[in-house]
Amino acid sequence: MKLPPVEYEAPTTVAGAIDLLAEHRDEASVLAGGQSLIPLLALRLARPAVLIDINGVDELSGVSAADGWVAIGAMTREYVAEESGTVADAVPLLAAALPLIGHEAIRSRGTIGGSLAHADPAAELPAVARALDAEFVVRGQSGMRVIPAAEWFEGYLTTSRRPDELLVEVRFPAAGRGTGTSFQEVTRRHGDFAIVGLAASLSLSDGAISDARLAFAGMSDVPVRAAAAEDLLVGERPSTELFDEAARRATDDTDPPADLHGSPDYRKTVAAVMVRRGLRAAADNARERQ
Ligand SMILES: Cc1cc2nc3c(=O)[nH]c(=O)nc-3n(C[C@H](O)[C@H](O)[C@H](O)COP(=O)(O)OP(=O)(O)OC[C@H]3O[C@@H](n4cnc5c(N)ncnc54)[C@H](O)[C@@H]3O)c2cc1C
C-alpha cells in the first residue's frame, strides 16, 4: 500500500528538527531509517500529519568513546555500529546483538536511535540497553535530558520521550576487564524478531561473580531485568547448579504474552534455557577477558 498523504519536512540541524517538533508536537513523527515507521504508515497504523525526516542531520551520526562510555548518535545506522571497532571492543554485548537484527538491507537503513525510540519489546537493542543501563539523551526547546534505560521503556512501543523531544544520542557503559557477555535468542527464521531473547553480562573478580545483568526481550510489553536471578548470582562462583537456580528465579514471576509464535508456558521454558546458555557463555567470555 502507498503512504497516506503527509506533510514532509527535512531539517539539516538538530536545532531545526527540534523547532519543527515544538511546532507540530504529537501531530509529527520523526523519520529515521523508516524500517518500522514506513510499514506502519503504509498499513495506516500510524497517521502523523507531518513527517520530520532527520536523515540530513549529519551531527546525529557517529560513535565515540570517552570516560568509560561509548556514545552513539541516534542516526547511526545499525550496520555502522555493527562494523565499529569501538563498539566491538567496548560494548561487546551490543556488537553481538546487532547482526541479529533483520537482514543486511534493513540494518543498512535502520538506526540505533530508531530501534530504541520505537521500543519494540521483542527487539534486540532495547534488551541490550536495559541490561547495560544505557542512557538516553533527548533534546527539546527547553534543553537536554538524560534518561536512564530503566525509565526509558514505559510500555508497548512507548518511551518517556516527550513529543517535542528528539532522541539525539544513546550512551552505553564500556565493559571492563573480567566482564563477559552473551546475546541469546530464539526466532522462527534468521532475521526475525525474537520470540524470546536474552542479553546477559557477568563480571568475574577472583573467580566470583561481582556483577550480573540479565534482560529479556519478548517476555513482556517492555524489556525486563531478571532482578531476583541477578541478586542470587552476585558473590557466587559460576556453576551449573547456580545457573539452573538462576534460570528458575529469572522466570518464576514472569507473565509473558501469548501470540501466534508461542504460549506463555513456551516462552517461560525457552527463557529458562536462554538464561542457562547465556550465563554459561558470558562466564566463559568473562574468563577470556580477565
Ligand atoms: C523486515 C524487517 C525485519 C526486521 N527485523 C528486526 C529484528 O529482527 N530486530 C529488530 O530489533 N528490528 C527489526 N526490524 C526493525 C529495524 O531494526 C528498524 O530499523 C528499527 O526498528 C527502527 O529504526 P529506524 O531507524 O528504521 O526507525 P524508523 O522506522 O524511522 O522510526 C521508528 C520509530 O522511532 C521514532 N524515531 C526514530 N528516530 C527517532 C529519534 N531520533 N528521536 C525520536 N524518535 C525517533 C520514529 O518516529 C518512529 O516512531 C526489522 C524491520 C524490517 C522491515
PDBQT file of the ligand as one rigid body, heavy atoms in Angstrom, charges set to zero:
ROOT
HETATM    1  C1  LIG A 301      11.675  -6.987   7.504  1.00  0.00    +0.000 C 
HETATM    2  C2  LIG A 301      12.142  -6.321   8.774  1.00  0.00    +0.000 A 
HETATM    3  C3  LIG A 301      12.701  -7.094   9.768  1.00  0.00    +0.000 A 
HETATM    4  C4  LIG A 301      13.137  -6.506  10.939  1.00  0.00    +0.000 A 
HETATM    5  N1  LIG A 301      13.672  -7.308  11.911  1.00  0.00    +0.000 NA
HETATM    6  C5  LIG A 301      14.076  -6.752  13.068  1.00  0.00    +0.000 A 
HETATM    7  C6  LIG A 301      14.630  -7.549  14.103  1.00  0.00    +0.000 A 
HETATM    8  O1  LIG A 301      14.811  -8.760  13.968  1.00  0.00    +0.000 OA
HETATM    9  N2  LIG A 301      15.006  -6.935  15.249  1.00  0.00    +0.000 N 
HETATM   10  C7  LIG A 301      14.853  -5.582  15.442  1.00  0.00    +0.000 A 
HETATM   11  O2  LIG A 301      15.196  -5.074  16.502  1.00  0.00    +0.000 OA
HETATM   12  N3  LIG A 301      14.346  -4.799  14.473  1.00  0.00    +0.000 NA
HETATM   13  C8  LIG A 301      13.961  -5.342  13.298  1.00  0.00    +0.000 A 
HETATM   14  N4  LIG A 301      13.435  -4.549  12.330  1.00  0.00    +0.000 N 
HETATM   15  C9  LIG A 301      13.285  -3.108  12.610  1.00  0.00    +0.000 C 
HETATM   16  C10 LIG A 301      14.596  -2.352  12.393  1.00  0.00    +0.000 C 
HETATM   17  O3  LIG A 301      15.538  -2.626  13.402  1.00  0.00    +0.000 OA
HETATM   18  C11 LIG A 301      14.330  -0.864  12.404  1.00  0.00    +0.000 C 
HETATM   19  O4  LIG A 301      15.447  -0.280  11.840  1.00  0.00    +0.000 OA
HETATM   20  C12 LIG A 301      14.109  -0.192  13.735  1.00  0.00    +0.000 C 
HETATM   21  O5  LIG A 301      13.106  -0.793  14.499  1.00  0.00    +0.000 OA
HETATM   22  C13 LIG A 301      13.658   1.239  13.541  1.00  0.00    +0.000 C 
HETATM   23  O6  LIG A 301      14.739   2.004  13.180  1.00  0.00    +0.000 OA
HETATM   24  P1  LIG A 301      14.582   3.054  12.027  1.00  0.00    +0.000 P 
HETATM   25  O7  LIG A 301      15.821   3.864  12.061  1.00  0.00    +0.000 OA
HETATM   26  O8  LIG A 301      14.216   2.389  10.781  1.00  0.00    +0.000 OA
HETATM   27  O9  LIG A 301      13.393   3.978  12.617  1.00  0.00    +0.000 OA
HETATM   28  P2  LIG A 301      12.057   4.500  11.949  1.00  0.00    +0.000 P 
HETATM   29  O10 LIG A 301      11.271   3.385  11.380  1.00  0.00    +0.000 OA
HETATM   30  O11 LIG A 301      12.338   5.654  11.068  1.00  0.00    +0.000 OA
HETATM   31  O12 LIG A 301      11.334   5.048  13.270  1.00  0.00    +0.000 OA
HETATM   32  C14 LIG A 301      10.842   4.158  14.250  1.00  0.00    +0.000 C 
HETATM   33  C15 LIG A 301      10.133   4.987  15.344  1.00  0.00    +0.000 C 
HETATM   34  O13 LIG A 301      11.098   5.706  16.121  1.00  0.00    +0.000 OA
HETATM   35  C16 LIG A 301      10.876   7.113  16.037  1.00  0.00    +0.000 C 
HETATM   36  N5  LIG A 301      12.195   7.745  15.963  1.00  0.00    +0.000 N 
HETATM   37  C17 LIG A 301      13.224   7.365  15.170  1.00  0.00    +0.000 A 
HETATM   38  N6  LIG A 301      14.320   8.087  15.423  1.00  0.00    +0.000 NA
HETATM   39  C18 LIG A 301      13.983   8.970  16.392  1.00  0.00    +0.000 A 
HETATM   40  C19 LIG A 301      14.695   9.985  17.090  1.00  0.00    +0.000 A 
HETATM   41  N7  LIG A 301      15.992  10.236  16.837  1.00  0.00    +0.000 N 
HETATM   42  N8  LIG A 301      14.039  10.703  18.037  1.00  0.00    +0.000 NA
HETATM   43  C20 LIG A 301      12.736  10.443  18.300  1.00  0.00    +0.000 A 
HETATM   44  N9  LIG A 301      12.022   9.478  17.691  1.00  0.00    +0.000 NA
HETATM   45  C21 LIG A 301      12.627   8.744  16.742  1.00  0.00    +0.000 A 
HETATM   46  C22 LIG A 301      10.026   7.311  14.785  1.00  0.00    +0.000 C 
HETATM   47  O14 LIG A 301       9.248   8.490  14.865  1.00  0.00    +0.000 OA
HETATM   48  C23 LIG A 301       9.174   6.050  14.805  1.00  0.00    +0.000 C 
HETATM   49  O15 LIG A 301       8.104   6.194  15.706  1.00  0.00    +0.000 OA
HETATM   50  C24 LIG A 301      13.009  -5.107  11.130  1.00  0.00    +0.000 A 
HETATM   51  C25 LIG A 301      12.459  -4.307  10.123  1.00  0.00    +0.000 A 
HETATM   52  C26 LIG A 301      12.030  -4.902   8.943  1.00  0.00    +0.000 A 
HETATM   53  C27 LIG A 301      11.440  -4.047   7.863  1.00  0.00    +0.000 C 
ENDROOT
TORSDOF 0
